């Protein structure tokens, strides 16, 4: 089986793009990826397009990838449409890898695009309502209540303004961490402060203002223990990657010195596990599979981009990946170990909390950052000597965990 490489990446700024459509955002990211790879679009043998909300907002319920990519001259090839909630573009990436490993193409394109921001707040937040089983809403709420029952939220710690229902999900998970391991709200604020600090140096980030721990704790509450800066914003954006086989590197003249090797790309879905059986968690099992596939261990990882839709999500993902033992992540964040210059830098991009979270583009946005890190192209936010990187990107919720998870492990060529 041939080695697979990422030879080009592209990404828009994440944020509010009121003047741009999904098609325009897609074009921005794809054209940048083609230029980055020095790739003729005619070389692309298959394309995979991730999106979740265009049907909800625009009514484009079908053939979204074809609508976005055919006008760019990416035509006459298989174009597949993927939806996996926040992991949609990671699904696109995974299937691009599988296409190349199967020998069905030697160059493939993975894209994620999302246009989410609108002045209609009710419609904006309602787009998240189908990211869990809508036939079992009361059961869903019951699982959440059970996870967070040991910690009673203080008075005045819930927003009266609308917010994503997934903030309640993370808050319940966070209260579970607080009762099980003694994680504190201040440690969660340290995670958010770190990510806002990292994003200062990311020109594609939605927010670029540093915030200290006390500012984050004093910010508007969302739902305990979360305050606003601990949560990812509503975002527009697109991201893309061009992948190829080993033989295609020479065939098309791609720059091997800038190519990044894909050591592992693993997708798993949830299971009907007990809430306390963390070793059977979707992310944990996917990570174990990915490390086995890559032939490396958690101690070998130099930099990570993980799914911090909230600061709580970063701690959960960090531990599920096996980067540190359960219960240690809060103290590590408070000591600065996950900050640039620390022992294991996490989310040097600013993460979803500060870089932004256009959900269908998020996974490839993480991969964009890791490719840039492994190439040594990140300037002030560069992780010195980065050789191995890991990505964790979850999507949706089923019972007590992510409905789906993608783990990617990458190596500097």
N, C-alpha and C positions, 0 to 999 in steps of 0.2 A: 504494500500500500504506500503510495507516494506521500511525502511530506506536503503539508498545506501551509501557505504563507498569506499574510495580509500585505499587499503591496501598495495600497492606496486607501486613504481615509479622508472623509470630508464631513464638516459639521457647520451648521448655521450658529449664530448666536442663539442662545435660549432666552426667551422672554416674551414680551407682548409684541406681536407683529400684526397689528390691526390692518395694515395695508397689503398683507401678503396672503395668498391662498395656500392650501396644501400642495398644489402643483408647483407653485413658485418656490416654496420652501424645499420641496423635493429636488427641484432643479438646482438650487443653490448647493445643497449637500452633494448631489451626484456629480455635478460639474467639477466641484472642488476635489472629489475623490479621483475622478478621471485625470485631472491635472496632476494631482499628487502622485499618482501611479505612472504618469506619462503613458496612459493606456488609450488606445483607439476603441471607441465604443463598439465597433464591429467585432472586437475580440471577445466580448461578453457572450457566454453560451447559455446563461440562465440568470434570472433575476428573482429576488424574493423581497416582497414588500410588506412591511409591518405597519398597521394602523388600527386604532380602536374606535375613534369617535367621529369620523367623517360622516358616517351614516346618521348619527345622532344630531350633529350640528348642521350638515349641509344636505342631507338626504341622499348622499352618494352611497347607497347600501351595497353595491356590487362593483366588481371590476376596478377597484380603486387603484391597484398597481398599474393596470393597463392605462387607465386615464392619466396617471401621473407620469409614466415612463415612455409611452409611445410618442408623445410630442417631443421628447428629447432624442429621438432617433434610436432608442433602444427597442427594437421591433423584430418580429419574426422569430423570436425565441420564446421558450417557456417563461412566463411571468406568473409567479404564485403569490396569492394574497394570504397573509398570516394575521391572526388575532390571538393574543395571549395576554390580554390586559397589559400591565406594565412591562412584561417580558416579550412583547410582540416582536421587537426588532432583534432581540436575542434569538428568538425562534427563527427569524429570517436568516441570521448568521449561522445558526446550527445547521439548517437545511442547505445552505450554500456549501458548508463544509461537507455534508453528506453527499451532495451532488458531485463534488470534486472527487471525493474518496471512491464513489461508485464508478468513476470514469465517464460519467454522462456529459461532462464539460471539463475544460481545463482552466477557464476563467469564469468567475461568478460574481454577481453584484448582490449585496444585501443592503436594504434601505429601511429606515423607519421615519415616519413623518406624522406630525400631529398639529392640529390647529384647534386650541382649546379655549383660548381667552375670548370672552364676549361680555358685553355690558349687561346681559341677561344672567344675573347671578344664579337664579333658580335653575335655569337650564344648564348652566356651567357645572354646578355641583351634582345635578341629577345624572350626569354622564357616568358617574361611578357606581350607580345603583345596581348595575348588572354584572359587577365584578365578583359577585358571589351568587349562590343559588337563590334566585328570587322566589322559589316555591317554598323555601324553608326559612323565611325571615325570622320568625319567632325562635326557632331552634338556633339560628345563627347568633341572635342576641343573647340567648341563654348560654352558649359557649363562652361568649365574651364576658358576661357577668360572672361566670364561674371563675374564669382566669384572673379577674381583677378584684375578687370579692374581699380579699384580706386587707386591702388598703381603702380607706374611706376618703374620697376627695374632699378637701376643705371647702368651706363656703366661698362662693365667688370665683371658683377656679374653672368655670365652664363659660364659653362664649355664648352670648345671646344672638350673635350673627351666624348666618349659615356657614357650614364648612363641610368638607368631604366626610362621609360616614366612615371612611377608613382611618380617620384620626381617632375615632372611638375604638377601632380595632387595636391600633397601636397603643393607645392609652391603657387599655385592658392588659395587653401584653406587658407594658411597662410596669403597671402596678404588680403584675405577677413577678417580674424581676425584682422589684423593690421588696416584696415579701419573702422571696426565695433566697436572694443573695445579698440583700441590703444595698442594692443600687440606690443612689440618691438622686433627687432632682438636680442638685448641683452638678453631679457627674454628667447627667444628660445635657445640662447647659454647657459643660466643658466640651462635649462632642460638637454641639452646634457652634460654639465659639471658634473651635478649631476649623470647622468647615467654612464658616464665614471669613475667617482669616486666610485660608487657602485661596478662596475665590478672588481675592483682591488682585492676584496675579494672573487670572484667567480671563483673557479678553473675550471669550465666548460665554462668560457666566452671566446669568440674569441679574444677580446682585454682586456688588464688588466693594461693599462697605464692611470693614471689620467690626465685630461686636464682642465685648468682653462678657465674662460669665454673669456679672451683676446686671448688665444691660439685658441679657437674655432672660434672666429670672424675673426682671421687672417689666418685661414686655406683656402685651395683651394675652390673657389666657385663651387657650383653645379648649382643651379638656384635660384635666389633671392626669399626669404631671406635665403636659405639653403647654408651652407658650408658643406664640406665633413664629419666632425665629427658629424653633426646633422642628418646624414642619416645612415640607417642600411646598413651593408655590404652584399655582396654575401657570402653565407655560405653553408657548408655541415653539416649534423647532423641528429640525430634521437632521439626520445623521446617516452616513453611508460608509461602506467598506467594499473594496475590491479584493477578492481572494483568487489565488491561483495554485496550481500544482507545481511540484519541483521542476518538471520538464518544461512548464510554461514560462518559468523565470527566464530561461535562456531563449526559448522560442520567440517571446515577445520583447526581449531586451529589458526586462524589469530590473531595477537596481537592487541587487542582492544585499548590498550594504544597508539599505533602508527597509528591507523586508523583515517582517516579524513572523516567527514560526508559531503555528497553532499546535500546542502540545496536547490540548484537550478541549472538547466542547461537548458538554453533557446536559441533557434536559431530562428532568424527572417531574412527575406529578405527585400530588398529595396522596395520603393514605388515611384510612379510618383509625389512626393511632390514638392512644390515650394522650391527653394534654401533657401529662408528666413524663411521657416516654420520649425524651428529647433525642436519644440516639436513633430513633426511628423517624426523625423529622425529614421532610423532603429535602431541605437544603443540606443537612448533614450527610444524607446518603448520596446526594449528587456530588458533594465535595469529595467524599471518599472515593467514589467512582472516578472523578476527574483526576485526583492525585495518582490513582493507580494507572489510569490511561497515560498520564504525562510522565510517570516514572520519577516524580519528585515528591518531596514532603512539605508540610506546612512551614517548617523551619527554614526552607530554602527560599520562600517568597520574599521579595524585596519591596513590593508595593501592591496595594489592593484598592480596587474601586468596588464598593459594596452598596447595597440597596437601602439607602438612608432616606426613605420617604418621610421618616422622622428620625430624630436622634436615637430613639428606642430601636428602630429598625437597624441602625448601624451596629449597635451592640449585639443584637440578636444574630445578625448575619456574620459578624466578625467571629463570634464564638462558634456558630454552626460550621463555619469553614475550617475550624480547628486551628485557627491562628493563635489562640490562647485558650487556656482551660476555662470551663464554665464559671461564671461569676467574677472573672478577673477584669473584664473589659472596661467596667466603669472606672476602677482605680487607674488602669492604664491610661485612659483618656484624660483623667484629672492630672496625672503626672506628666502628660505631654508625650507619652510614648508613641501615640498614633499621629502626632503632628510631624510635619516636615522636619527632618533632622532627628526624629525619634527612632526607636528600634524597628518599628513597622509602620511606615506612613500609610494612612488610610484616607481615601478620597482627596488626593492632592488637587483635584479639579475644583473642589468646593462641594462636591457631592450633590445629591438631589436637593438638599436643603437650601443651597445657595446658588449652585450652577443652574438649577431649574429641573423640572420634571415633566417634559412633554411626553406623556407616558409611552406612546408608540415609538418614540425615538430614543428613549432613555438607555436601553441596553447598548446600542451601538454608540451612543454618546460616551458611555463608560469605556468601551473598546477604543474609541478615538483617543481618549486620554491615555490609556495604557500603551497604545502603539506609540504615541508621542513621547511618553516617558522612556520606553525601551529604545527609542531612537536617540534619546538625549536632546530633545527639541523643546523642552518646557521652560527654559529660561529660569526665572526666579523661583518657580515651583518645582524645579527638577529634583527628583530623588537621585542622589549621587550614586553612581555605579549600578543603577537598576538593570538587572539581567532577567529576572523572572517576575511575572505579574499574574495576579488572579482577579477575576471579575465574578461577582455574585449579583444576579438580577432576578427578582421574584415577580410574580404576577397573580393578582386576584387572591381570593381567600376561599378555602374549603374547610369547614369545621374549625380547626385550631391552628392552621398553618397556610402557607402559600399554596394556591392551587397548582402553580407550576414554578419551576426554578431552572435557571441556566447558570452553569458554572463554566467559565473559560479560563484556561491557563495558557500563558503566552511567554515566548522566549526571544530575547534579542538574537538576531541571526549572526 
